[in-house]
Amino acid sequence: MILPYAMALPKLSTLQECSDYSKTVAPFLPQLYALPRQVLGTVFNGGSLLKLYMETNPFISGLGFSLFLGGVFLVAAEVNRNYSQVDRAWSILPTVYIAHFATWARMAGIPTRRINAALLFSSIWSVRLTYNYWRKGGYGIGHEDYRWKIVQGMVPKWAFHILNWTFISFIQSVLLFMFASPVYVLLLATQFEPELSTADIGFTVMELGLILIEFIADHQQWVFQEAKRKYQATGQVTAGYKQADLDRGFITSGLWAYSRHPNFGAEQSIWLTLYQWGCFATNSLYNWTVVSPIMLMNVFQGSTWLTERITAGKYPEYSAYQKHVGTFVPKTLKGYKTPAPKVIRTSDLAKKLQEKEKENENKKQK
């Protein structure tokens, strides 16, 4: 069957070729360079943007839009001196890009069952993360991640502007698109295997399970922080907590007894699983979309390092917690327990006093 927009997709002869960058992306890069001129020409000449959309490779049009948004984020950040512009879109854009692949495939006459499965878990992911960001005040006017102020204090002003022009605005925007890039691989593979397989259902269930873990972890953190705020304001200890838990200052119960950042671990696993889904669908051990989970893991390494540096400086017990509990993956199945206070026996105390007195006598004799 010849698709009406076949020219926008690579000509592939095997399932494995669906994961070949040189066949699926590289030949269409000239479209990316020409896209701004084509969009402007279409708008000013009264052409059809829908026709241009369908005649452009869906990976390229998605990438082009992410670059455009990078410029929007940059301008908004510099004008408002607020560098959380990408943060506000973080929970939404990956699902928008997956919906883009689903829409393009449907309009091109390609079965969308697999892509719809990916869109299902991604939509639930977006709703959960957007809600969590909202309840923490992320969409409030002027709200900015407190860590950006700390980073600004660590580097020269000109260096931070370069950081914004590159990583904060553009690289993060492209990364959010790359989250969805394995779905492009699924789109291509659907031409060879159009039906939703048992494996596709299994990957969807895995994704939903990871989202559930992320939800539980974030909810446990939220409940603890609310209890801590109430305790600091009124001195009242919320049911389910001990005063020592709230005095400690950070959560060590639930999933947090086994991982210092269970929500971060689940978040990275969600997009790593989508990458593995694309590999499985094309019978490939690996493919070029691995750049997405690698970039994400690097972002989380830096973010987690900064977060823990701040936390360790605020709470004395955090260093002991770090030694016992893994960053993302549990070190042990034995949950964290607050170290018992060191007890000094009377005999040990007397011995130390005798040694001190003997030392003072020696000093006098000299």
C-alpha positions in Angstrom: 0.0 0.0 0.0 1.3 3.4 -1.0 0.6 6.0 1.6 -0.5 9.5 0.5 2.4 11.1 2.3 5.0 8.4 1.8 7.6 11.0 0.7 7.7 12.3 4.3 8.8 8.9 5.6 12.0 6.9 4.9 11.8 4.0 2.4 12.6 1.0 4.6 12.7 -2.7 3.6 13.2 -4.4 7.0 12.0 -3.9 10.6 15.5 -3.3 11.9 16.0 -0.4 9.5 13.4 1.5 11.5 16.0 2.2 14.2 18.7 3.2 11.7 19.5 6.9 12.1 21.2 7.1 8.7 18.0 6.0 7.0 15.3 7.5 9.2 16.6 10.9 10.3 19.7 12.0 8.4 18.0 12.1 4.9 15.4 14.5 6.2 17.7 17.0 8.0 17.6 19.4 5.0 13.8 19.8 5.7 14.8 21.2 9.1 16.9 23.9 7.6 14.2 24.8 5.1 11.3 24.7 7.5 11.4 28.3 8.8 11.4 29.7 5.3 8.6 27.3 4.2 6.4 28.2 7.2 6.8 31.9 6.6 6.2 31.5 2.9 3.1 29.5 3.5 1.7 32.0 5.9 2.4 35.1 3.8 1.4 33.5 0.5 -1.9 32.0 1.8 -0.8 28.4 1.5 -1.9 25.4 3.6 0.0 24.9 6.8 -1.7 21.5 7.1 -0.3 20.4 3.8 3.2 21.5 4.8 2.8 19.7 8.1 1.9 16.4 6.4 4.6 16.8 3.7 7.3 17.3 6.4 8.8 14.3 8.2 7.1 14.1 11.6 10.4 13.8 13.5 11.8 16.9 11.7 8.6 19.0 12.3 8.6 18.0 16.0 12.3 18.9 16.3 11.8 22.2 14.6 9.0 23.1 17.0 11.2 22.3 20.0 13.9 24.6 18.6 11.2 27.4 18.1 10.1 26.9 21.7 13.7 27.1 22.9 13.7 30.7 21.5 10.5 31.5 23.2 11.8 30.1 26.6 15.0 32.1 26.1 13.2 35.4 25.5 10.7 34.9 28.3 13.5 34.0 30.8 15.7 37.0 29.9 12.8 39.5 29.9 11.3 38.3 33.2 14.7 37.3 34.8 13.0 34.1 35.7 14.6 30.9 34.6 11.9 28.4 35.3 10.1 28.9 31.9 10.9 25.3 30.7 9.9 23.9 34.1 6.3 25.1 33.5 6.2 23.2 30.2 8.1 20.1 31.4 5.1 18.0 32.3 3.2 18.8 29.2 5.5 18.9 26.1 6.5 15.2 25.9 2.8 14.3 25.7 2.2 17.0 23.1 5.0 15.5 21.0 3.7 12.0 21.3 0.2 13.3 20.3 1.9 15.0 17.3 3.2 11.6 16.2 -0.2 10.0 16.7 -2.0 12.8 14.8 0.4 12.7 11.9 0.2 8.9 11.6 -3.6 8.9 11.7 -3.8 11.6 9.0 -1.3 9.7 6.9 -3.3 6.5 7.1 -0.9 4.6 9.4 -2.4 2.4 12.2 -2.0 4.2 15.6 -2.7 1.5 18.1 0.9 1.3 19.4 1.3 5.1 19.4 -2.0 5.5 21.2 -0.7 3.1 23.9 2.3 5.3 24.4 0.0 8.4 24.4 -2.1 6.8 27.1 0.7 6.4 29.6 2.2 9.7 28.7 -1.1 11.5 29.2 -1.5 10.0 32.7 2.2 11.0 33.4 1.4 14.6 32.3 -1.7 14.9 34.5 0.1 13.5 37.6 3.2 15.7 37.2 1.3 18.8 36.2 -0.9 18.4 39.3 2.1 17.9 41.6 3.8 21.0 40.1 0.7 23.0 40.5 0.1 22.2 44.1 3.6 23.2 45.0 2.9 26.6 43.4 4.9 26.1 40.3 2.4 28.0 38.1 2.2 31.0 40.4 3.2 34.3 39.0 6.9 34.9 39.5 7.6 31.4 40.8 11.1 30.2 40.1 13.0 27.0 41.2 15.1 28.1 44.2 18.1 26.3 42.8 18.5 28.7 39.9 19.3 31.5 42.4 21.9 29.3 44.0 23.5 28.5 40.6 23.5 32.2 39.8 25.5 32.8 43.0 28.0 30.1 42.1 29.0 31.4 38.6 29.8 34.8 37.0 26.8 36.6 35.6 28.0 36.2 32.0 28.4 32.4 32.5 24.9 32.1 33.8 23.5 33.9 30.7 25.4 31.4 28.5 23.9 28.6 30.5 20.5 30.0 29.8 21.1 30.5 26.1 22.3 26.9 25.8 21.2 24.4 28.4 18.3 26.0 30.2 16.3 27.2 27.2 17.4 25.3 24.1 18.9 22.0 25.3 16.1 21.3 27.8 13.5 22.1 25.1 15.0 19.7 22.6 15.4 17.1 25.4 11.6 17.3 26.0 11.1 16.4 22.4 13.7 13.7 22.5 11.6 12.0 25.3 9.1 11.2 22.6 11.6 10.2 19.9 11.2 6.4 20.5 7.6 6.9 19.4 8.9 7.9 15.9 10.6 4.5 15.8 7.3 2.9 16.9 5.5 4.8 14.1 8.0 3.4 11.5 7.8 -0.1 12.9 4.0 0.0 12.7 4.3 -0.1 8.9 5.7 -3.7 9.3 3.7 -4.8 12.4 0.5 -2.7 12.7 -1.2 -4.7 15.4 -0.9 -4.0 19.1 1.1 -7.0 20.5 1.3 -8.5 24.0 4.7 -6.9 24.4 3.2 -3.5 23.7 0.6 -4.0 26.4 3.4 -5.2 28.7 5.4 -2.1 28.1 2.3 0.1 28.7 1.7 -1.7 32.0 5.3 -1.2 33.1 5.0 2.5 32.3 1.8 2.8 34.4 3.5 1.0 37.2 6.4 3.4 37.2 4.0 6.4 37.2 2.3 4.8 40.2 5.6 4.6 42.1 6.4 8.2 41.2 2.9 9.3 42.4 3.3 7.5 45.7 6.8 8.9 46.3 5.7 12.5 45.5 2.6 12.1 47.7 4.7 10.8 50.6 7.0 13.8 50.3 4.1 16.2 50.1 2.4 14.8 53.2 5.7 15.0 55.1 6.4 18.6 54.1 2.9 19.6 55.0 3.3 18.0 58.5 6.6 19.7 58.9 5.2 23.1 58.0 2.4 22.6 60.5 4.8 21.6 63.2 7.1 24.6 62.6 4.1 27.0 62.6 2.1 25.5 65.5 4.3 23.0 67.3 1.6 20.3 66.7 2.8 16.9 65.5 0.6 15.4 62.7 -0.7 11.9 63.4 1.5 9.2 61.8 4.7 11.1 62.6 7.0 11.5 65.6 8.5 14.8 66.8 11.9 13.4 66.0 10.8 12.8 62.3 9.8 16.4 61.9 12.9 17.8 63.8 15.1 15.8 61.4 13.8 17.9 58.6 13.6 15.4 55.8 11.6 12.3 55.0 13.0 8.8 55.6 9.8 6.7 55.6 7.9 4.9 53.0 9.8 4.6 49.6 12.2 7.2 51.0 13.6 4.7 53.5 15.0 2.7 50.5 15.9 5.5 48.0 16.9 9.1 48.6 15.0 10.1 45.4 12.5 7.4 44.5 10.5 9.9 42.3 13.6 10.8 40.4 14.5 7.1 39.9 11.0 6.4 38.6 11.1 9.4 36.3 14.3 8.3 34.6 13.0 4.7 34.3 9.8 5.9 32.5 11.7 7.3 29.6 14.3 4.6 29.6 11.5 2.0 29.3 10.0 3.9 26.3 13.4 3.7 24.7 13.5 0.0 25.4 10.1 -0.3 23.9 11.4 1.2 20.6 14.3 -1.2 20.6 12.0 -4.2 21.2 9.6 -3.2 18.5 12.4 -3.1 15.9 14.2 -6.2 17.1 17.3 -4.0 17.8 19.6 -4.2 20.8 20.0 -0.4 20.7 19.2 2.6 18.6 20.0 6.3 18.2 17.1 7.4 20.5 19.3 6.3 23.5 20.4 9.9 23.5 17.1 10.8 25.3 17.6 8.7 28.5 21.3 9.5 28.5 20.6 13.3 28.4 17.9 12.9 31.0 20.2 10.9 33.4 22.9 13.6 33.0 20.3 16.3 33.9 19.2 14.4 37.0 22.8 13.8 38.0 23.5 17.5 38.1 20.1 18.4 39.6 20.4 15.7 42.3 24.0 16.7 43.2 22.9 20.3 43.8 19.8 19.3 45.7 21.7 17.0 48.0 24.4 19.6 48.6 21.8 22.1 49.8 20.0 19.5 51.9 23.2 18.2 53.5 24.1 21.7 54.5 20.7 22.2 56.2 20.2 18.9 58.1 23.0 17.2 60.2 21.6 13.7 59.9 21.5 13.8 56.0 25.1 12.5 55.7 24.2 9.4 57.7 21.1 8.9 55.5 23.3 9.2 52.3 25.6 6.5 53.6 22.8 4.0 54.2 20.3 4.8 51.4 21.0 4.7 47.6 20.5 7.8 45.5 18.0 6.2 43.1 18.3 2.5 43.5 18.1 0.8 47.0 21.5 -0.3 48.4 19.7 -2.8 50.7 16.2 -4.1 51.4 16.6 -2.9 55.0 15.0 0.5 55.3 16.7 3.5 56.9 16.5 3.9 60.6 17.7 7.0 62.6 21.0 6.3 64.2 20.7 5.7 68.0 22.4 8.4 70.1 25.8 7.4 71.2 25.8 6.4 74.9 28.9 7.0 77.0 29.3 4.6 79.8 30.2 5.9 83.3 33.4 3.8 83.3 34.5 5.3 80.0 33.8 8.8 81.2 35.8 8.2 84.4 38.7 6.8 82.4 38.8 9.9 80.2 38.7 12.2 83.2 41.7 10.3 84.7 43.6 10.6 81.5 42.9 14.3 81.4 44.0 14.8 85.0 47.2 12.8 84.4 47.9 14.9 81.3 47.5 18.1 83.3 49.9 16.9 86.0 52.6 16.1 83.4 52.2 19.6 82.0 52.7 21.1 85.6 55.8 19.0 86.2 57.4 20.2 83.0 
